[in-house]
């Protein structure tokens, strides 16, 4: 154990089939990203009616109802961060596969950022669960998680697993192999 002199990450044993496993998990996350954003994330029932919100319609609702700060937080956490994680992991895999000449230290930092952000990715589901637990007044008012919450949770877990299955030493291996070609 110890720190890598190249990138500063913790040294661990190599992960077999790291890139393949990461790619499979990443593709599954990408497939589930669509229903996570197109299906109902939360259903609110009140005496005024039933409101079904997707992530984006929830952002618009918050923006229109004088909560622009919260709207921006939800937009970034629910839409921007998951797709950015998918794209960043895709970039890392592409750099490894095709030995692109990008600075390996920067790629290693990108990987560590992905791992760091992954720890906060369940925040949305936590908020929905909290709302569902707190806003339950029987037939008068309630909040329930919709089918998108399952897809969104799966996207979060799959991207976290993809990141944890990626061996960052592949970044350095690709650069060494590029020099030897």
Order of alpha helices (4+ residues) and beta strands (2+ residues): alpha-beta-beta-alpha-alpha-alpha-alpha-alpha-beta-alpha-alpha
